[in-house]
Amino acid sequence: MTLGNLLILCLIFLDEATTEDLCLFRRSIDVIEGEYFFLCSPGSEQDTFQNESYMGSWYKKNEENVMLIQETSRIVPNGSILEFWPAELGDSGIYSYKSSNGKHSVTEWTLNVLKRNNNSCFNQNHLHVETRNAGSGYSLKCSTVTRNTGGNVTWYKNCTFHTLTTEGELNFNTLSLNDSGIYTCKILITHEGKVFYTTSTTNLKIEKGTPEFVIPKITEPTEAYIETKTGKDEVLNCTVFRGYSVALNVMFYWLINGKHAEQCSDSTNCTCQGDYEYFNLENEWYASKRLWIKKVTEEDMNHNYTCILIVPGKMQKQTVRLKKGNISDLPPHLFTTGVIVAILSSCVAVLLVVLGGIFRVDLVLLYRDVTGKDETVGDGKEYDAFVSYLKDCITTNDEEGKFALEILPKTLEEHFGYKLCIFERDVTPGGAIVDDVLSFIDKSRRLIVILSKNYVSDKVMYELESGLHKALVERKIKIILINYMPISDYNFLPKSLALLPSWRVVQWKKDQSLPLNSRFWKNLRYLMPAKTFKSNSGCPNNCLELDLEQETQSLTACWKTKTFI
């Protein structure tokens, strides 16, 4: 069957059923592999028929990706219809439809394609159960015929041919116990010269019983009084049970103080009753009629509102009255207290967030000290940090060398228990420098770069570039920048340095940064890996206030033979 024929048949059915009947919505849908199947968006179908300019798109969600469904020879999206010729196991997933007319919200379905049972005409997980009493009439519906053909439907009972019908129903005038069984309906569909089919299976269980005889009854209202307050709109429901398999015709209405309530219309502004509303709830048929009381008055509190049900041979009624309920506004003092508590709670929350941001470093260090957290155990690294600094022998830069070779290692190693890798101190001369640099950076958890105005012209730029590559590309190391001396021109630094977050830069402020409890050492420890340590020194906090003016001996041998590519 072509799509055009399918739409023509849908238009024919529109005279006999609503759009909701033709395009039922179910959150989860099961279908057998190898069978024709279609998804249809409720509420979009009628718009498609009435205005062909409306377009829609179908999507399928796979894990975290949502993909637009493109038409193939097997999967055909057309407006609010998505057809599978046929469905395959790989089609399982979450589908959604979005209409371009801006009127419909996105609707999702979960489609489960079940594996076909080659030894049976149905899948045990794709089975609908119906239970009926013997002696009553029943029409078994083929759920797959809703949108397909008006042609022949083949029925099987327990996988054996049963009958052929021209309608999508198998009618039983009077059920008997022998009618119990598993019924499968099968519909053939021709599409582009190929024959496809779709099936639906119902397990019909017949129980002993007599033909249904039900006396309608009022199920609502159940209370004699309904609490309300003046000025409020109230709606009273008169609900009547009509039967099980057969919905009986009943007549019921509202009386106000024994007089018929006025029928509601567009111009009605007073108390009135609405039209009949019919619905099915768990295979039980009901009808309802609402009584609208607009802006309850003191006079309405004195009325009797009676639901009258007329049944053969008798009349049922249920009366309800309105009464003032214990509905009171919140006392002023409680309201004021609540507002104050809410404001104070908000202020405290904001204050905690601000203080947390200001003292974040101190809180993290305190947490490490209290819990004894150690991030270095079992990570396979030998050093806590590789120190990169200006190494050429420039007498005007002895201050930087003193910081890199004496102050920094003395503090981090002796007072905070870290192990640093300083190339000139820890690497045996004579090896391939490039390979040694890469090897020792790989063995370190951090790369500390002592950045100064002369650093950019030194050959250790290679260390910085190697570290940046491992930090930003390989994600193997974290970089800590120590801004030792201000740099006026940053253009010579690698561009990728700008990708580092600003909080990974620590500013050295000479004498102000010397004490162990200074902000410089706290920030540096915060950026270093958490590690347990015990200081063997009884040195006070100001023991690092060294005399930077004092002459020092040669700090290290010059590595004039180093060449970096």
Secondary structure as GFF3:
##gff-version 3
##sequence-region A 1 565
A	DSSP	alpha_helix	3	13	.	.	.	ID=ss1
A	DSSP	alpha_helix	19	22	.	.	.	ID=ss2
A	DSSP	beta_strand	28	32	.	.	.	ID=ss3
A	DSSP	beta_strand	37	40	.	.	.	ID=ss4
A	DSSP	alpha_helix	45	50	.	.	.	ID=ss5
A	DSSP	beta_strand	56	62	.	.	.	ID=ss6
A	DSSP	beta_strand	65	68	.	.	.	ID=ss7
A	DSSP	beta_strand	75	78	.	.	.	ID=ss8
A	DSSP	beta_strand	81	84	.	.	.	ID=ss9
A	DSSP	three_ten_helix	89	91	.	.	.	ID=ss10
A	DSSP	beta_strand	93	99	.	.	.	ID=ss11
A	DSSP	beta_strand	107	114	.	.	.	ID=ss12
A	DSSP	beta_strand	128	133	.	.	.	ID=ss13
A	DSSP	beta_strand	138	141	.	.	.	ID=ss14
A	DSSP	three_ten_helix	143	145	.	.	.	ID=ss15
A	DSSP	beta_strand	153	157	.	.	.	ID=ss16
A	DSSP	beta_strand	160	165	.	.	.	ID=ss17
A	DSSP	beta_strand	169	172	.	.	.	ID=ss18
A	DSSP	three_ten_helix	177	179	.	.	.	ID=ss19
A	DSSP	beta_strand	181	191	.	.	.	ID=ss20
A	DSSP	beta_strand	194	207	.	.	.	ID=ss21
A	DSSP	beta_strand	217	220	.	.	.	ID=ss22
A	DSSP	beta_strand	225	228	.	.	.	ID=ss23
A	DSSP	beta_strand	234	243	.	.	.	ID=ss24
A	DSSP	beta_strand	251	256	.	.	.	ID=ss25
A	DSSP	beta_strand	259	260	.	.	.	ID=ss26
A	DSSP	beta_strand	272	273	.	.	.	ID=ss27
A	DSSP	beta_strand	277	281	.	.	.	ID=ss28
A	DSSP	beta_strand	284	293	.	.	.	ID=ss29
A	DSSP	three_ten_helix	299	302	.	.	.	ID=ss30
A	DSSP	beta_strand	305	311	.	.	.	ID=ss31
A	DSSP	beta_strand	314	324	.	.	.	ID=ss32
A	DSSP	alpha_helix	332	358	.	.	.	ID=ss33
A	DSSP	alpha_helix	360	371	.	.	.	ID=ss34
A	DSSP	beta_strand	385	388	.	.	.	ID=ss35
A	DSSP	three_ten_helix	395	397	.	.	.	ID=ss36
A	DSSP	alpha_helix	398	402	.	.	.	ID=ss37
A	DSSP	pi_helix	403	407	.	.	.	ID=ss38
A	DSSP	alpha_helix	408	409	.	.	.	ID=ss39
A	DSSP	pi_helix	410	415	.	.	.	ID=ss40
A	DSSP	beta_strand	420	422	.	.	.	ID=ss41
A	DSSP	alpha_helix	423	426	.	.	.	ID=ss42
A	DSSP	alpha_helix	433	442	.	.	.	ID=ss43
A	DSSP	beta_strand	446	451	.	.	.	ID=ss44
A	DSSP	three_ten_helix	455	457	.	.	.	ID=ss45
A	DSSP	alpha_helix	461	472	.	.	.	ID=ss46
A	DSSP	beta_strand	478	483	.	.	.	ID=ss47
A	DSSP	three_ten_helix	495	499	.	.	.	ID=ss48
A	DSSP	three_ten_helix	502	504	.	.	.	ID=ss49
A	DSSP	beta_strand	505	507	.	.	.	ID=ss50
A	DSSP	three_ten_helix	510	513	.	.	.	ID=ss51
A	DSSP	alpha_helix	519	527	.	.	.	ID=ss52
###
